[in-house]
């Protein structure tokens, strides 16, 4: 059907054409009026279908009509046209497309849609001028995958905010505090692009360095691009340095892939209610030039009435460098993990403390694993509170594992306690210290256990560690006269130590260790009881076992291998109920024991290599004792006997022993010597 009316003008209403109808041939008036061309409908009426232009003559564009062709689709809905409108590349288009304010303007070869609103439809291959805007609530986003649910682009973009959305510059010069606080206050995930953000989120009172004006919300993740995204305290704005971020309540909060520097703390967790913070993860952080790196919990010593416990804190793959006091401070936390972190130069200005990881005052059910520490004052501490009420359940630290860490090149300090790599203090109990490697050139101990609380909840196990120190391997210290929880020192290797295990503690097992010592493999500086030493291999340039105090009791030494230059066991002090059985000994000068009561010395093989006047064993003032079934392989060039008993002797049985140099038994009451052989040949 040919039409004779000028329908090319879009300024008026279109008539609806049946499908397949066209606007007439070249001889029609409308075609002749606008040049040698015709406008053709492609299969449907202009009101609801796709229109195209059959020629590129610009004369056709001179009216209030838009030209259309099959490229650069710009869908339109509303006004007088519903369907897809096509603007040909390279054709100058002007005029009003519809009554609703939709304009098509071409600059060069690019068609740009400028409008206040596109009602509906799909935009394909359209460029939007940078000074323009598209309402993102009108655009849909569909995540890939079978279960994807459509939502607006506006909703998708607001899942995460960037600190730069609020005006942060990140040039290391501009103060970005306002933008920083505004971004965090949204409660949404906050992204820090690469840059250095100078901030000073001060809180009241400013004298409290552990407060911050930037408080994270439940479920919030704060993240960046790793160490190149730097958050730094701006002392030019606030000279009173506080904390960069704080958490007071909420669940499942994450801080990751950032660098914090120049503040009192990076992040402080200070729960407003018991259990009010549950699930915080710190991951892939670099924290340097701080007073404290991360603070989780509040010390009872600082707030005895207000300290609230925290649950489930994880610190993973973080680096702590040049920290004044503590790298990670964990206080009153139920369930924590510190894993695969690196610590350097920790505690450099601390007059006390200075721990890479401090697990104190009610911290429980936690692990410290796979970390590396160097050039620091201490590696770690577990400690129960000494602040009243120190025996309260919420003050006890327990069920903590310290496993597979490497500690080396530590900085020695002056005080006796400040050269300790691992410190368990004030009744911390049920502690496992295992598979750690400590090379610690100090004047203290690699591992120091201080059990001062008789309410301790479980044993402490020190197993499978490698300790190479200039002083002590393990020190077990008892400052409380109460019953001590069991401590087991098992399967450790101690090389080049002065003292292998120094025992000032009751209820101790020292089992299956390999110890190379300068002074003694096992050392008793004070009176102890209920100590078992078995299955160890001890090599010493002096003593294997050395007692230097009266009052030890219930000491069992069995099935060990001792190789010493001096005495394998030496005591000038009273000991009751000492058992020395099944040991294999090679010694330079034999043994000396004085003031023994209840001695059981049996089944040992003793080789004494000295040619000086010292027997394989010299016993003085012995009572209620048995010396039986031993082999005394004494160098025959030694002018002394293999076994000498002197002083006051009461109720002593000497039976079934074999010697190379015989026995020398003094007088006493009820001293019996039977079935002893004196013809054994010396084996070097």
C-alpha positions in Angstrom: 0.0 0.0 0.0 1.5 3.4 -1.1 0.9 6.3 1.3 0.7 9.9 0.0 1.0 11.7 3.4 4.4 12.9 4.8 4.7 10.5 7.7 8.5 10.9 7.9 8.0 13.7 10.4 8.3 12.2 13.9 7.0 15.4 15.6 3.5 14.1 15.1 1.7 10.9 15.8 2.4 7.9 13.6 -0.2 5.9 12.0 0.2 2.2 12.6 0.9 0.3 9.4 0.1 -3.4 8.9 3.1 -5.7 8.8 4.7 -5.8 5.4 3.4 -2.4 4.3 5.9 0.3 3.0 6.1 3.9 2.3 5.9 4.1 -1.4 8.3 4.1 -4.4 10.5 6.9 -5.7 7.6 8.4 -7.6 5.6 9.1 -4.4 5.3 12.7 -3.4 7.0 12.1 0.0 10.0 10.4 -1.6 10.3 13.1 -4.3 10.0 15.8 -1.7 13.1 14.6 0.1 15.4 13.4 -2.6 15.9 10.2 -4.6 15.2 7.8 -1.8 12.4 6.2 0.0 11.8 5.3 3.6 10.9 1.6 4.1 9.4 -0.3 7.0 11.3 -3.5 7.7 8.5 -5.9 8.3 6.3 -4.1 10.7 4.7 -0.8 11.5 7.0 2.1 12.6 5.1 2.3 15.9 6.2 -1.0 17.1 9.0 -2.4 14.9 12.4 -1.7 13.5 12.9 1.0 10.9 15.7 1.4 8.4 16.9 4.0 5.9 17.7 2.9 2.4 20.0 5.8 1.5 22.6 8.0 3.1 21.5 11.3 1.7 21.7 13.9 4.4 18.8 15.8 2.9 16.5 13.4 4.6 17.7 14.5 8.0 16.7 18.1 7.6 13.4 17.9 9.3 12.2 17.1 12.8 13.0 13.4 12.2 15.7 11.0 13.1 17.5 8.8 10.6 17.7 5.1 11.4 19.9 2.2 10.0 21.0 -1.2 11.1 24.0 -0.3 13.3 24.8 1.2 16.7 21.5 0.1 18.4 19.9 2.6 20.8 16.7 1.0 22.3 14.0 3.4 23.1 10.7 2.9 24.9 8.2 5.7 25.5 6.9 8.7 23.7 5.7 7.9 20.2 8.0 5.0 19.4 8.4 1.6 21.0 11.1 -0.7 19.7 14.7 -0.3 18.5 15.9 2.9 16.9 19.1 2.7 14.8 21.4 5.7 14.0 23.8 5.3 11.1 27.4 6.0 11.8 28.7 9.0 10.1 25.3 10.6 9.5 24.6 13.9 11.2 21.4 13.5 13.1 19.6 16.4 14.8 16.2 17.3 16.0 13.7 15.9 18.6 13.2 12.2 18.6 10.2 12.2 20.9 8.2 14.3 23.3 9.9 12.8 26.4 13.2 14.6 26.1 15.3 11.8 24.4 17.8 13.4 22.1 20.2 11.7 19.6 23.2 13.9 18.9 26.1 12.8 16.7 29.6 14.2 17.1 31.9 12.9 14.4 31.2 9.2 14.0 29.9 8.6 17.5 26.2 8.7 18.4 25.6 9.8 22.0 22.3 9.5 23.8 21.6 12.4 26.2 18.5 12.1 28.3 17.2 12.5 31.9 15.7 9.0 31.8 15.5 5.9 29.6 12.3 4.2 30.7 13.1 0.6 29.9 14.8 -1.7 27.4 18.4 -2.6 26.5 21.3 -0.3 25.6 23.8 -1.9 23.2 27.0 -0.2 21.9 26.2 3.3 23.4 28.7 5.8 24.6 27.7 8.0 27.5 29.3 11.4 27.8 31.5 11.6 31.0 29.5 14.6 32.1 26.3 12.7 31.8 24.9 10.0 34.1 22.8 6.8 33.9 20.5 6.0 36.8 22.0 2.7 37.9 18.7 1.7 39.6 17.3 1.4 36.1 20.1 -1.0 34.9 20.0 -4.7 35.8 23.0 -7.0 36.8 22.8 -10.8 36.5 25.6 -12.9 38.0 26.8 -15.7 35.8 25.6 -19.2 36.8 22.4 -21.1 36.9 21.4 -19.6 40.2 22.1 -16.0 39.4 19.4 -13.6 40.5 18.9 -10.3 38.7 19.3 -7.1 40.7 20.1 -3.5 39.9 23.6 -2.3 39.0 23.1 0.3 41.8 22.7 -2.6 44.3 25.7 -4.4 43.0 28.0 -1.4 43.1 27.1 -0.7 46.7 28.2 -4.1 47.9 31.6 -2.5 48.4 32.6 1.1 48.8 36.0 2.6 48.0 37.5 5.1 50.4 37.9 7.2 47.3 34.1 7.3 46.8 34.2 9.7 49.8 37.0 11.9 48.5 40.2 10.2 49.8 43.3 11.1 47.8 45.8 8.6 49.1 48.9 10.7 48.1 50.6 10.5 51.4 50.2 14.3 51.8 46.5 15.1 51.9 44.6 14.5 55.2 42.1 11.7 54.3 40.6 11.4 57.8 37.0 12.6 56.8 36.8 10.2 53.8 38.3 7.4 55.9 35.7 7.8 58.7 32.8 8.2 56.3 33.7 5.0 54.3 34.1 2.9 57.5 30.9 4.4 58.9 28.8 3.0 56.0 29.2 -0.5 57.6 29.8 -1.9 54.1 33.0 -3.5 52.8 35.6 -0.8 52.3 38.3 -0.9 49.7 41.6 1.0 49.8 43.2 1.3 46.4 47.0 1.6 46.2 48.2 4.7 47.9 49.1 6.2 51.3 46.2 7.5 53.3 47.1 10.0 56.0 44.4 9.7 58.8 44.0 10.7 62.4 40.8 9.0 63.7 41.0 10.5 67.2 38.6 9.3 69.9 37.8 10.7 73.4 39.7 10.6 75.6 42.7 11.2 73.4 45.0 10.2 76.3 43.9 6.5 75.7 46.1 5.2 72.9 43.9 2.1 72.6 40.9 4.0 71.3 39.9 5.0 67.7 37.3 7.1 66.0 37.1 4.5 63.2 34.9 1.6 64.5 34.2 -1.4 62.3 30.7 -3.0 62.0 29.4 -6.5 62.1 30.1 -8.4 58.9 32.4 -5.6 57.5 35.5 -6.4 55.5 38.2 -3.7 55.1 40.8 -4.5 52.4 43.3 -3.2 50.0 45.9 -4.2 47.4 48.4 -5.5 49.9 51.4 -3.5 51.3 50.9 -0.8 48.6 47.6 0.2 50.3 49.0 2.1 53.3 47.0 3.6 56.3 49.3 5.9 58.3 48.6 8.1 61.3 48.8 11.7 60.3 50.7 13.4 63.2 50.3 16.7 61.4 46.6 16.6 62.2 46.6 14.9 65.6 49.9 14.7 67.4 48.3 12.5 70.1 48.7 9.1 68.4 45.9 6.6 69.0 44.6 3.5 67.1 43.8 3.4 63.4 40.7 1.1 63.8 38.7 -0.4 66.6 36.1 -3.2 67.0 33.7 -3.1 69.9 31.0 -5.5 68.8 29.9 -7.7 65.9 30.4 -11.0 64.1 32.6 -12.0 61.2 34.8 -8.9 60.7 37.8 -9.1 58.3 40.8 -6.8 57.9 43.1 -7.9 55.1 45.7 -6.9 52.5 46.7 -3.6 54.0 49.7 -1.9 55.6 49.3 0.0 58.9 52.1 2.2 60.1 52.9 5.1 62.5 50.2 4.6 65.1 49.8 3.4 68.7 48.0 0.3 67.4 46.7 -0.9 64.0 43.5 -2.4 65.3 42.2 -2.8 68.8 39.4 -5.1 69.8 37.6 -3.9 72.9 34.4 -5.8 73.5 31.5 -3.8 74.9 29.9 -7.0 76.3 31.1 -10.6 77.1 31.1 -12.4 73.8 30.1 -9.3 72.0 32.8 -9.8 69.4 32.9 -13.2 67.7 34.9 -14.0 64.6 37.6 -11.5 63.6 40.2 -12.3 60.9 43.4 -10.3 60.3 45.1 -11.6 57.1 47.9 -10.5 54.8 48.7 -7.4 56.8 52.0 -5.5 57.1 52.2 -3.7 60.4 55.2 -1.6 61.3 56.4 1.4 63.4 53.7 0.8 66.0 53.5 0.8 69.8 51.5 -2.5 69.6 50.6 -4.2 66.3 47.2 -5.8 67.0 45.4 -5.7 70.3 42.7 -8.2 70.9 41.0 -7.9 74.3 41.6 -5.8 77.4 44.0 -6.6 80.2 42.4 -7.2 83.6 45.3 -5.3 85.0 44.1 -2.2 83.1 40.4 -2.7 83.7 39.7 -5.4 86.4 36.0 -4.8 86.5 35.3 -4.1 82.8 37.3 -6.6 80.8 35.0 -8.5 78.5 35.9 -11.8 76.8 36.2 -12.1 73.0 35.7 -15.2 70.8 37.4 -16.6 67.8 40.2 -14.3 66.5 42.5 -15.3 63.7 45.8 -13.6 62.7 47.3 -15.1 59.6 50.1 -14.4 57.1 50.9 -11.0 58.7 54.2 -9.2 59.0 55.1 -7.2 62.2 58.2 -5.1 62.0 59.7 -2.5 64.4 57.0 -2.7 67.1 57.8 -1.0 70.4 56.0 -3.4 72.8 54.0 -6.4 71.5 53.3 -7.6 68.0 50.0 -9.3 68.8 48.4 -8.8 72.2 45.7 -11.5 73.0 43.9 -11.0 76.2 40.8 -12.8 77.6 40.0 -14.5 74.3 38.2 -17.8 73.8 39.5 -19.4 70.7 42.3 -17.8 68.7 44.8 -18.6 65.9 48.1 -16.9 65.1 49.5 -18.7 62.0 52.3 -18.1 59.5 53.3 -14.6 60.7 56.7 -13.0 60.6 58.0 -10.9 63.5 61.1 -8.7 63.5 62.5 -6.2 66.0 59.6 -6.6 68.5 59.9 -4.9 71.9 62.7 -2.6 71.0 61.6 0.1 73.4 59.8 -2.0 76.0 61.1 -1.7 79.6 59.0 -4.8 80.4 57.3 -7.2 78.1 58.1 -7.0 74.5 56.5 -10.2 73.1 55.9 -11.1 69.4 52.7 -12.7 70.7 51.4 -12.2 74.2 48.6 -14.6 75.2 47.4 -13.5 78.6 44.9 -13.2 81.3 42.1 -15.6 80.5 43.2 -16.5 76.9 42.3 -20.1 76.1 41.9 -22.7 73.4 44.3 -21.1 71.0 47.2 -21.9 68.7 50.4 -20.2 67.7 51.9 -22.0 64.7 54.3 -21.7 61.8 55.6 -18.3 62.7 59.1 -16.9 62.3 60.6 -14.4 64.8 64.0 -12.7 65.0 65.7 -9.7 66.6 63.0 -9.5 69.3 63.0 -9.5 73.0 60.7 -12.5 73.6 58.8 -14.8 71.2 55.7 -15.5 73.1 54.0 -15.6 76.5 51.1 -17.4 78.0 50.0 -16.0 81.4 47.2 -16.0 83.8 46.4 -12.8 85.7 48.1 -11.8 88.9 45.5 -9.2 89.5 42.9 -10.1 92.2 41.0 -12.3 91.9 43.9 -14.1 90.2 42.3 -17.5 90.8 39.0 -16.6 89.1 38.2 -18.8 86.1 38.1 -15.9 83.7 41.7 -15.0 84.7 43.3 -18.4 83.8 45.0 -19.0 80.5 44.9 -22.6 79.3 44.6 -25.0 76.4 47.2 -23.2 74.2 49.4 -24.9 71.6 52.7 -23.3 70.4 53.8 -25.5 67.5 56.3 -25.4 64.6 57.7 -21.9 65.1 61.2 -20.7 64.3 62.9 -18.3 66.6 66.4 -17.1 65.9 68.9 -14.2 66.3 67.1 -12.9 69.3 68.3 -9.7 71.0 69.6 -10.4 74.6 68.4 -8.1 77.3 69.7 -7.3 80.8 67.1 -8.7 83.1 66.9 -12.4 83.9 63.4 -12.9 82.5 63.9 -11.0 79.3 66.0 -13.5 77.5 63.2 -16.1 77.2 61.9 -17.2 73.9 58.7 -18.9 75.2 57.4 -17.9 78.6 54.5 -19.7 80.4 53.8 -17.7 83.5 51.5 -17.4 86.6 49.7 -20.7 86.3 49.0 -21.0 82.6 48.3 -24.6 82.1 47.5 -27.3 79.6 50.1 -25.8 77.3 51.7 -27.7 74.4 55.0 -26.5 73.2 56.0 -28.7 70.3 58.3 -28.9 67.2 59.7 -25.4 67.6 63.2 -24.5 66.5 64.9 -22.0 68.7 68.4 -20.6 68.2 68.7 -18.1 70.9 72.1 -16.6 71.8 71.1 -15.3 75.2 71.8 -15.6 78.9 68.3 -16.9 79.7 66.2 -19.9 78.7 64.7 -20.9 75.4 61.6 -22.1 77.3 60.6 -20.9 80.7 57.7 -22.4 82.6 56.6 -20.6 85.8 53.8 -22.4 87.6 52.6 -20.1 90.4 49.0 -21.0 90.5 47.8 -24.2 92.3 44.5 -23.9 90.4 46.2 -24.8 87.1 43.8 -26.9 85.0 46.1 -29.3 83.2 49.6 -30.5 82.2 52.2 -28.7 80.2 53.9 -30.7 77.4 57.3 -29.6 75.9 57.9 -32.1 73.1 60.0 -32.4 70.0 61.7 -29.0 70.1 65.2 -28.1 68.8 66.8 -25.7 71.3 70.2 -24.2 70.5 71.1 -21.6 73.1 74.1 -20.2 74.9 72.4 -20.7 78.3 69.4 -22.9 79.3 67.2 -25.1 77.2 64.2 -25.5 79.5 63.7 -23.9 82.9 60.8 -25.1 85.1 60.2 -22.6 87.9 58.0 -23.1 90.9 57.1 -20.0 93.0 54.0 -21.4 94.7 54.3 -24.2 97.3 51.0 -25.7 96.1 50.6 -28.8 94.0 52.0 -28.2 90.6 50.4 -29.5 87.4 52.4 -32.1 85.5 55.1 -30.8 83.1 56.6 -33.3 80.6 59.8 -32.5 78.7 60.0 -35.2 76.0 61.8 -35.8 72.8 63.6 -32.5 72.6 67.1 -31.9 71.2 69.2 -29.4 73.1 72.6 -28.5 71.6 75.3 -26.3 73.1 73.2 -25.3 76.2 74.8 -24.6 79.6 71.9 -26.3 81.4 69.6 -28.6 79.5 66.6 -28.8 81.9 66.7 -26.6 85.0 64.1 -28.0 87.4 62.5 -25.7 90.1 59.2 -27.4 89.9 57.4 -30.5 91.3 55.8 -33.2 89.2 58.1 -33.3 86.2 58.9 -35.9 83.6 62.1 -35.5 81.6 61.9 -38.2 78.9 63.8 -39.2 75.7 65.7 -36.0 75.2 69.0 -35.5 73.6 71.1 -33.0 75.5 74.6 -31.6 74.9 75.4 -29.4 77.8 78.3 -27.5 79.3 77.5 -27.6 83.0 74.6 -30.1 83.4 72.0 -32.0 81.4 69.5 -31.8 84.3 69.9 -29.3 87.1 68.2 -29.0 90.5 68.8 -25.5 92.0 66.1 -25.8 94.6 64.3 -28.7 96.4 61.8 -30.5 94.2 59.8 -33.6 94.4 58.2 -36.2 92.1 60.6 -35.8 89.2 61.3 -38.6 86.7 64.3 -38.5 84.4 64.3 -41.4 81.9 65.4 -42.5 78.5 67.6 -39.4 77.9 70.9 -39.2 76.1 73.0 -36.6 77.9 76.5 -35.5 77.0 78.2 -33.0 79.2 81.6 -31.4 79.8 80.7 -31.4 83.5 77.7 -33.2 85.0 74.7 -35.2 83.7 72.6 -34.6 86.8 73.5 -31.9 89.4 71.8 -31.1 92.7 72.7 -27.9 94.5 70.1 -27.7 97.3 68.8 -29.8 100.2 65.4 -31.4 100.4 64.9 -33.0 97.0 62.7 -36.1 97.3 61.0 -38.7 95.0 63.6 -38.4 92.2 63.7 -41.2 89.7 66.6 -41.5 87.2 66.4 -44.5 84.9 67.4 -46.0 81.6 69.4 -43.0 80.5 72.7 -42.8 78.7 75.2 -40.4 80.2 78.6 -39.4 78.8 80.3 -36.8 81.0 83.7 -35.4 81.6 83.1 -34.9 85.4 80.5 -36.7 87.6 77.5 -38.2 86.0 75.5 -37.4 89.2 76.6 -35.1 91.9 75.0 -33.9 95.2 76.5 -32.6 98.4 72.9 -32.1 99.8 70.3 -34.3 101.3 68.0 -36.3 99.0 65.3 -38.7 100.1 63.9 -41.5 97.9 66.4 -41.2 95.0 66.1 -44.1 92.5 69.0 -44.5 90.0 68.3 -47.7 87.9 69.1 -49.2 84.5 71.4 -46.3 83.4 74.4 -46.7 81.0 77.1 -44.3 82.1 80.5 -43.3 80.8 82.1 -40.8 83.2 85.4 -39.1 83.8 85.3 -38.9 87.6 82.4 -41.0 88.8 79.6 -39.9 91.1 79.3 -38.3 94.5 76.2 -38.5 96.7 76.0 -37.4 100.3 73.1 -37.5 102.8 71.1 -40.1 101.0 68.0 -41.6 102.6 66.1 -44.3 100.7 68.5 -44.6 97.8 67.9 -47.4 95.3 71.0 -47.7 93.1 70.6 -50.8 90.9 71.0 -52.4 87.4 73.4 -49.7 86.2 76.5 -50.1 84.0 79.1 -47.5 85.1 82.3 -46.9 83.2 84.8 -44.6 84.9 87.7 -43.6 82.8 89.6 -41.5 85.3 92.9 -42.7 86.6 92.8 -40.2 89.5 91.7 -41.1 93.0 88.0 -41.0 92.5 85.8 -44.1 92.5 82.9 -44.9 90.2 80.6 -43.9 93.0 81.3 -42.4 96.4 78.4 -42.5 98.9 78.6 -40.6 102.2 76.2 -40.7 105.1 73.7 -43.1 103.5 70.8 -44.9 105.3 67.9 -47.1 104.3 69.5 -47.8 100.9 70.1 -50.6 98.4 73.1 -50.8 96.0 72.6 -54.0 93.9 73.2 -55.7 90.5 75.4 -52.9 89.1 78.5 -53.2 87.0 81.3 -50.8 88.0 83.8 -50.8 85.1 86.4 -48.6 86.8 89.8 -47.9 85.1 92.2 -50.3 86.7 94.8 -47.6 86.7 92.6 -45.7 89.2 94.1 -46.4 92.7 90.6 -46.2 94.2 88.0 -48.8 94.6 85.0 -49.0 92.3 82.5 -48.3 95.1 83.2 -46.4 98.3 80.8 -45.9 101.2 81.9 -43.5 103.9 80.5 -41.5 106.8 77.5 -42.7 108.9 75.9 -45.8 107.3 72.7 -47.3 108.5 70.6 -50.1 107.0 72.5 -50.4 103.7 72.4 -53.5 101.5 75.2 -54.0 98.9 74.4 -57.1 96.8 75.3 -58.8 93.5 77.5 -56.0 92.1 80.4 -56.6 89.7 83.5 -54.4 89.9 87.0 -54.0 88.5 88.4 -52.3 91.6 86.4 -53.8 94.4 84.5 -52.2 97.3 85.5 -49.9 100.1 82.8 -50.0 102.7 83.0 -48.1 106.0 81.6 -49.2 109.3 78.0 -48.7 110.1 74.9 -50.2 111.5 73.2 -53.0 109.7 75.4 -52.7 106.6 75.3 -55.9 104.5 77.6 -56.8 101.6 76.8 -60.1 99.8 77.5 -61.8 96.4 79.7 -59.0 95.1 82.4 -59.9 92.5 85.7 -58.1 92.4 87.4 -59.7 89.4 85.7 -58.0 86.5 88.1 -57.0 83.7 88.1 -53.3 82.7 86.7 -52.5 79.3 87.8 -49.1 78.1 
